[in-house]
Amino acid sequence: MEERVQDVRAGSRGHLDDLEQRRSRVDIFVCHWLYSSLILLLV
């Protein structure tokens, strides 16, 4: 029983790591897009 609980925690932790990586990738994309549109507006 204890081992199964630890496995579930490890699995959810891995899932959270995937979400964090995906979120940071989206943040980078959004920042890049905003930066590009700002440059286009300034030019």
C-alpha distance (Angstrom), angle and dihedral (degrees) to the residues before:
residue distance angle dihedral
M1 . . .
E2 3.82 . .
E3 3.81 92.5 .
R4 3.80 91.9 51.2
V5 3.82 91.0 53.2
Q6 3.81 90.2 51.0
D7 3.83 90.6 49.4
V8 3.81 90.7 52.2
R9 3.81 90.7 49.7
A10 3.80 91.7 49.1
G11 3.81 90.3 48.7
S12 3.80 93.5 50.2
R13 3.81 90.1 46.1
G14 3.81 90.1 54.0
H15 3.80 89.7 48.7
L16 3.82 90.3 51.3
D17 3.81 90.3 50.7
D18 3.83 89.3 53.9
L19 3.81 90.2 50.6
E20 3.81 91.4 49.3
Q21 3.82 91.9 51.0
R22 3.80 91.5 47.9
R23 3.82 91.4 47.4
S24 3.82 92.7 50.2
R25 3.83 89.5 49.1
V26 3.83 89.7 52.5
D27 3.82 90.6 47.4
I28 3.82 90.5 52.6
F29 3.82 90.4 49.2
V30 3.82 92.6 48.9
C31 3.82 92.7 47.3
H32 3.82 90.4 48.5
W33 3.82 91.0 49.4
L34 3.83 92.9 48.3
Y35 3.81 90.6 47.6
S36 3.82 91.6 50.4
S37 3.82 93.2 48.1
L38 3.83 90.4 48.4
I39 3.81 90.6 53.2
L40 3.82 90.2 48.3
L41 3.82 90.2 51.1
L42 3.82 92.5 48.6
V43 3.82 95.2 47.8
